[in-house]
Amino acid sequence: MRPSPAHEDEAWISLVSPVADLPLQAIVAAVDPHLRAEVSGTETDWTVRVVETDTAAKELPEVEVCKFSGGASFEFEDRKSLPLTVV
């Protein structure tokens, strides 16, 4: 990963680096708990490699909260008009 417009917009990827890789760990574990993200490089120029392990990763608390709160199953719905009465 190198600096990009996403970094200028301060998107979530701008918070990820070799010293802050929890978002990447959560993503790969959601695909398969036996996957792990290995991040190397500097804070401004890094690479991620996904490797398979024998041990399943423990689900991160942030992911548990999303599942519990319904955030993991969020879906857009058709917008309905509000029942307003002109006074």
N, C-alpha and C positions, 0 to 999 in steps of 0.2 A: 504494500500500500504506500502510495506517495501522496503528497498534498494534492487535493483536487477541489472542485467547487463545493463538494460536500463538506469539506473542512472549513471553507470560507463561510458556509451557511451554518456552521456548528452543528451539523447533523450527528446522529449517534456514533457514526464511525470515527468522528473526530475525538471521541472519548476513549477509543481503543488504542492500545500500544503494547509493546512487549511487557511493560510493567502493569498494564491494566487490561487483562484479557478475559475477564469474566463474561462479558457479553458474547464473545466468540465461543467460550466453553458452553454456555447455555444453548447457543444455536446448534452446535454439533451434537450435544447430548440429547437435544430434542429430536434430532434425526435418528440417532441410535446411541443409547447410553454407553456403549462400548467405544465410542469415538472420542478423541481428544484433540484439541487444537494446540499445536506447538508453534509458538510465535517467536520469531527471531529478528534481529535488526535493531535499528535505533527508533526513537520515538517519532521520527518524521519519515522514515523509510524502512518498512518492515514487511516480512513475509509470513504467511500462515500456512502450515502444513497440517492436514488432517490425518491422524494415524488411528489405527484400530488397536484396542487394548483388550486384555483378558478380563479386566475388572470393570463392572458397570459403575458409572459415575453416580454419585448421590445427587439428587435433584436440588438445584440451588433454591434458597428461600424465596428469591425474587420470582422464580418460575412458579413455585407453589402458591404464592399470593395471587399471581395472575390467574391461575386455574381456579382457585377458590372464589375470587371476586367475579369471575365470568369474563375477565379481560381476554382470556385465551380463546373464547368462543364468540367474541364480538362480531357482529355483522351489521352492515348498513341496512336500513329499512327505508321504505318509501316515506317521504315526509308528508304528514297530514296537516291540514290547516287547523289553526286554533279556533275554538268556538268563541269568537269575540262579539260583543254587542256594543253598538255605538250608543253612547249616552248623550 
